[in-house]
Amino acid sequence: MTVPQTLVRKAHIHLPQAGAFVDWLLQHWRDEGIDVSQPQAGTLLLALADVGTARLQQTSASGIDCLLQPVAPRMGELMQLSLAEHLAEFADQMAWVEGSWELVWEGDAPPATSRLQVMRVLSNQALSPRMRRIRLAAGDISAFAPGGLHVRMLLPEPGQAPAWPTLADGNRLHWPAGKAALARRTYTISAMDPEEGWLDVDALLHHGAGHSDPHMAGPGAVWAASAEPGSEVGVLSPAGGMVPQAPHCVLVADACALPAAARIAQARLACQSTTLLLWVSDAQEQAALAPAFAGMQVTWLRGGVPGASQLEIAQVLQWLAQQDWHPHDTVLWVAGGLPLTQAVRRSVARLPPLVQIKSLVHTYWR
Ligand SMILES: Cc1cc2nc3c(=O)[nH]c(=O)nc-3n(C[C@H](O)[C@H](O)[C@H](O)COP(=O)(O)OP(=O)(O)OC[C@H]3O[C@@H](n4cnc5c(N)ncnc54)[C@H](O)[C@@H]3O)c2cc1C
């Protein structure tokens, strides 16, 4: 991969435990299905097709040097944002206080163009018992228009008056003093109308949502179940993710990855062929969500906890083994729960026709 020197970005991270962050990042990226290697202790090399490469090198107990080589300016912004987000997530987990860690971009790194937009909920519609379509509006949504699939969202709790952060230091979220950080979750833009200034996300109410004990559900499901018209939510741009390009694509998605599978399949409809395996909990979910896949070559799998139940995972693997694979023109794209993605990765590494297939396996939840 040849990268123009003008796109190269360098940063230095100061933090209390450099080794712990490197170990966490290695595991996190491996779980995401990202091609990451560790040529020596303390060094991570990451390569993402169509995005670029990153090298992180631990220089001391409290220092890491970062070198990003994106293939295009927009990819550079996404890599910067992603690095800042991962570091902030780890700092949250470790309960490091503000100021004890920082990410400093070197010299003439191009200014990041990421934006945080506070959007308003226009409507919250039940597509099925488990899926909500939430329409969000902000006068100008052009920042999301260039075609990315997914956005990071900052989700207030029901009834909470949120204190919004600013984007500082090369895309790092900077929270107002004394205010707790809002939960961040990723959702797919299922539809948008830049002229009217709205976009839709379809959010799964997974296990625990609607439970009498709200702690049983994660903040994403709680937000989706209760987001009221007029309430605010934060959305980070630009959107990430891309439509896989190959003459033929095999898509496998659990319930929360259906919006992404639908976006990808629709984008490919005009000129490329796509085969889908979609896993939902029951016939009611299938009936409600099927219109998004009308006219496509779809196999539905029903039952268990989509993305997690072993019985259905075995059926997914069996289905994959039965496909007619053409190594030179096919991409396999899989997204869903960690148990599913781990099983698919193991299977891909073992099954002879699949070993040669380009596979993009993304963990959407764990
Ligand atoms: C690129 C990308 C795109 C995504 N697009 C969408 C989308 O369009 N719509 C959508 O609904 N989700 C989408 N997701 C998945 C979503 O971000 C996760 O499901 C997220 O964990 C939900 O947050 P939460 O706060 O509800 O649960 P969390 O607090 O993250 O998790 C709490 C517990 O809930 C359970 N859980 C979490 N997610 C799921 C799930 N999906 N199914 C079953 N159990 C679960 C697990 O037991 C977990 O331990 C996407 C994820 C990625 C990475």
The ligand as a Tripos MOL2 file, in Angstrom:
@<TRIPOS>MOLECULE
LIG
   53    58     1     0     0
SMALL
NO_CHARGES

@<TRIPOS>ATOM
      1 C1        -20.1790   -0.7180   13.0680 C.3       1 LIG1
      2 C2        -21.3650   -1.0490   13.9580 C.ar      1 LIG1
      3 C3        -22.6550   -0.7940   13.5090 C.ar      1 LIG1
      4 C4        -23.7600   -1.1080   14.3160 C.ar      1 LIG1
      5 N1        -25.0210   -0.8410   13.8630 N.ar      1 LIG1
      6 C5        -26.1000   -1.1240   14.6620 C.ar      1 LIG1
      7 C6        -27.4360   -0.8180   14.2430 C.ar      1 LIG1
      8 O1        -27.6680   -0.1980   13.1970 O.2       1 LIG1
      9 N2        -28.4590   -1.1840   15.0670 N.ar      1 LIG1
     10 C7        -28.2440   -1.8180   16.2610 C.ar      1 LIG1
     11 O2        -29.2140   -2.1190   16.9460 O.2       1 LIG1
     12 N3        -27.0090   -2.0890   16.6860 N.ar      1 LIG1
     13 C8        -25.9310   -1.7670   15.9210 C.ar      1 LIG1
     14 N4        -24.6660   -2.0510   16.3420 N.ar      1 LIG1
     15 C9        -24.5240   -2.8070   17.5960 C.3       1 LIG1
     16 C10       -24.6360   -1.9430   18.8180 C.3       1 LIG1
     17 O3        -23.6480   -0.9060   18.7970 O.3       1 LIG1
     18 C11       -24.4090   -2.8800   20.0350 C.3       1 LIG1
     19 O4        -25.3980   -3.8680   20.0580 O.3       1 LIG1
     20 C12       -24.3440   -2.1630   21.3530 C.3       1 LIG1
     21 O5        -23.6790   -2.9930   22.2740 O.3       1 LIG1
     22 C13       -25.7010   -1.8850   21.9510 C.3       1 LIG1
     23 O6        -25.4830   -1.1130   23.1000 O.3       1 LIG1
     24 P1        -26.2790   -1.3080   24.4470 P.3       1 LIG1
     25 O7        -25.9220   -0.1430   25.2880 O.co2     1 LIG1
     26 O8        -27.7370   -1.5580   24.1500 O.co2     1 LIG1
     27 O9        -25.6880   -2.6460   25.0910 O.3       1 LIG1
     28 P2        -24.2580   -2.7870   25.8180 P.3       1 LIG1
     29 O10       -24.1960   -1.9620   27.0570 O.co2     1 LIG1
     30 O11       -23.2010   -2.5180   24.8170 O.co2     1 LIG1
     31 O12       -24.2430   -4.3030   26.2210 O.3       1 LIG1
     32 C14       -24.8850   -4.7860   27.4110 C.3       1 LIG1
     33 C15       -25.1880   -6.2510   27.2430 C.3       1 LIG1
     34 O13       -26.2930   -6.3280   26.3460 O.3       1 LIG1
     35 C16       -26.1510   -7.4210   25.4870 C.3       1 LIG1
     36 N5        -26.1360   -6.9230   24.0950 N.ar      1 LIG1
     37 C17       -25.5400   -5.8000   23.6210 C.ar      1 LIG1
     38 N6        -25.7780   -5.6740   22.2960 N.ar      1 LIG1
     39 C18       -26.5210   -6.7420   21.9490 C.ar      1 LIG1
     40 C19       -27.0930   -7.1780   20.7330 C.ar      1 LIG1
     41 N7        -26.9540   -6.4750   19.6000 N.pl3     1 LIG1
     42 N8        -27.8090   -8.3370   20.7220 N.ar      1 LIG1
     43 C20       -27.9730   -9.0530   21.8600 C.ar      1 LIG1
     44 N9        -27.4690   -8.6780   23.0650 N.ar      1 LIG1
     45 C21       -26.7520   -7.5600   23.0950 C.ar      1 LIG1
     46 C22       -24.8930   -8.1340   25.8760 C.3       1 LIG1
     47 O14       -25.1950   -9.1570   26.7840 O.3       1 LIG1
     48 C23       -24.0820   -7.0740   26.5700 C.3       1 LIG1
     49 O15       -23.1890   -7.6300   27.4490 O.3       1 LIG1
     50 C24       -23.5550   -1.7130   15.5760 C.ar      1 LIG1
     51 C25       -22.2520   -1.9410   16.0370 C.ar      1 LIG1
     52 C26       -21.1690   -1.6040   15.2330 C.ar      1 LIG1
     53 C27       -19.7740   -1.8540   15.7580 C.3       1 LIG1
@<TRIPOS>BOND
     1     1     2 1
     2     2     3 ar
     3     2    52 ar
     4     3     4 ar
     5     4     5 ar
     6     4    50 ar
     7     5     6 ar
     8     6     7 ar
     9     6    13 1
    10     7     8 2
    11     7     9 ar
    12     9    10 ar
    13    10    11 2
    14    10    12 ar
    15    12    13 ar
    16    13    14 ar
    17    14    15 1
    18    14    50 ar
    19    15    16 1
    20    16    17 1
    21    16    18 1
    22    18    19 1
    23    18    20 1
    24    20    21 1
    25    20    22 1
    26    22    23 1
    27    23    24 1
    28    24    25 2
    29    24    26 1
    30    24    27 1
    31    27    28 1
    32    28    29 2
    33    28    30 1
    34    28    31 1
    35    31    32 1
    36    32    33 1
    37    33    34 1
    38    33    48 1
    39    34    35 1
    40    35    36 1
    41    35    46 1
    42    36    37 ar
    43    36    45 ar
    44    37    38 ar
    45    38    39 ar
    46    39    40 ar
    47    39    45 ar
    48    40    41 1
    49    40    42 ar
    50    42    43 ar
    51    43    44 ar
    52    44    45 ar
    53    46    47 1
    54    46    48 1
    55    48    49 1
    56    50    51 ar
    57    51    52 ar
    58    52    53 1
@<TRIPOS>SUBSTRUCTURE
     1 LIG1         1 GROUP 0 **** ****
